[in-house]
Amino acid sequence: MNYFISLHSLFAIKTAMIIDRHYNKTIEDKLLPCVRTGDAEELIRLLDSFSRSGQRTAGYILGERLLSDCPAPIYWKMTEALVRYDSRAYLITLMKTLLVRWEQGTASPLDKPFARLAASFNEVERQKVALLLLPATKDPQQAEGLFRVLGIAEGREQMVYLVRIDTLPCLFLLLRSLRYIEHDRSEVLRVASTLMKRGTGQSFNLASIIKVAFGLDELKGTFSLRLQPYQVARLEQSYEAFLKKMKNEE
């Protein structure tokens, strides 16, 4: 009994520590006037006066509370200022805020301020942001728009990301991207094998489509989809047809 009590107490202590790192009313009260007035310069001066621990807590408060529901122009102004100030500390936190706002319809990575921000990303930042935002795209057009803003070219560059994301818009673009490397049979086979190893229903279905599309007789597996080679072009051209086939509705 004492063992379980001690575990429970330890969990409570750790939870309290996490909450404390994410929230501090004194810090929030100092940040709030800057956000309300959109005073990015004063915000940066304020952060400079904090300890590193205080800056981290401020990042959580800004990302999870103050910038999640403020007017979009203020969100973007503060985000641009914070990323310029310390991208390692604030970029991903504020991109997670963007995901929340995107779902709410109050900000989007297709907004002009995001394009300005993206132009300053180094390669590591570009990769992190792409992998964070791409799974939230609702259709292939959104995903293509995000790739354009991030400066990620069609073909092999996009495939690096698409093969890692198990959403239907990204899987559709992955199928289309394979035409850029269709002369490289071993690479196409590697992509199909990677999808099969992931093991989800839709990644396995795409592997089945790729097997037929590229004549990969060596790709072994038990596939539920029934597909003829002449049907592949329609799947590559029409997202609606692709969705129906992936859901095995036709």
Residue pairs with C-beta under 8 A, 6 or more apart in sequence:
21 53
21 56
21 57
21 60
22 57
22 60
22 61
22 64
23 57
23 60
23 61
23 65
24 54
24 57
24 61
27 50
27 54
27 57
27 58
27 61
28 61
28 65
28 66
30 46
31 43
31 46
31 58
31 61
31 62
31 66
32 66
33 39
33 42
34 40
34 42
34 43
34 46
34 78
35 43
35 62
35 66
35 67
35 70
35 74
35 78
38 73
38 74
38 77
38 78
40 77
40 78
40 80
40 81
41 81
43 78
43 81
43 82
44 81
44 82
44 85
46 58
47 55
47 58
47 85
50 58
55 86
55 89
56 89
59 82
59 89
59 90
59 93
60 93
62 78
62 82
62 90
62 93
62 94
62 97
63 90
63 93
63 94
63 96
63 97
64 97
67 74
67 75
67 78
67 79
67 94
67 97
68 97
68 100
68 101
69 106
70 78
72 101
72 106
72 107
72 111
75 97
75 101
75 106
75 107
76 107
76 111
76 113
76 114
77 113
79 90
79 94
79 97
79 98
79 113
79 117
80 113
80 116
80 117
82 90
82 94
83 90
83 91
83 94
83 117
83 120
84 120
87 120
87 125
91 125
91 128
91 129
92 128
92 129
92 132
95 128
95 129
95 132
95 133
96 132
98 107
98 109
98 114
98 133
99 132
99 133
99 136
101 107
101 108
102 108
102 109
102 133
102 136
103 136
108 114
109 133
109 145
109 146
109 149
110 142
110 145
110 146
110 149
114 149
115 149
118 126
118 129
118 149
118 150
118 151
119 151
121 129
121 150
126 150
126 151
126 152
127 161
129 150
130 146
130 147
130 150
130 152
130 161
131 161
131 164
131 165
133 146
134 143
134 146
134 161
134 162
134 165
134 167
134 170
135 165
135 167
135 170
137 143
137 146
137 167
137 169
137 170
138 169
139 169
139 239
140 169
140 172
140 173
140 239
142 169
143 169
143 170
143 173
144 173
147 153
147 154
147 158
152 158
152 161
154 177
154 180
155 177
155 180
155 181
156 177
156 180
156 181
158 173
158 177
159 174
159 177
159 178
159 180
159 181
159 191
161 170
162 170
162 171
162 173
162 174
162 177
163 174
163 191
163 194
163 195
165 171
166 198
166 200
166 202
166 203
168 202
168 242
168 243
168 246
169 239
171 202
171 203
171 206
171 246
172 239
172 242
174 191
174 206
175 206
175 209
175 210
175 213
175 235
175 236
175 242
176 236
178 188
178 191
178 210
178 213
178 214
179 236
181 187
181 188
182 188
182 214
185 214
185 216
188 210
188 214
188 216
189 216
189 218
189 219
191 210
192 207
192 210
192 211
192 214
192 216
192 219
193 207
193 219
195 203
195 204
195 206
195 207
195 210
196 203
196 204
196 207
196 219
196 221
198 204
202 246
204 221
204 223
205 223
205 224
205 225
205 245
205 246
205 248
206 246
207 219
207 221
207 223
208 221
208 223
208 224
208 225
208 227
209 225
209 227
209 232
209 235
209 245
209 246
210 216
210 219
211 217
211 219
211 221
211 223
212 227
212 228
212 229
212 232
213 229
213 232
213 235
213 236
215 229
224 248
225 245
225 248
227 245
231 245
234 241
235 241
235 242
235 245
236 242
241 250
244 250
